Amino acid sequence: MPAYWHPAFEDLGYKRGMCPNAETYYEQEISLPMFADLTADQVSRVVEVLRNALAA
């Protein structure tokens, strides 16, 4: 998500539409789960779902 959409920055007064390129990119990109505690089973599930989506 564009950084200025994050709730932590709400008080800065940013509004949707201020950075249309960032918003267009966000609408078209794919975000994969990435965090330190991601288990091997979770990684396998992400890979399975992604492969199925790409094969469709």
FENVEN-V719079 format. One record per pair of residues at least 6 apart in sequence whose C-alpha atoms are under 7 Angstrom apart, sorted by the first residue. I is the first residue (numbers start at 1). GAP is how many residues later the second one is. Records with the same first field share a line. If there is no record, write none. Layout:
I=GAP / GAP
This chain:
1=25
2=20 / 21 / 24
4=10
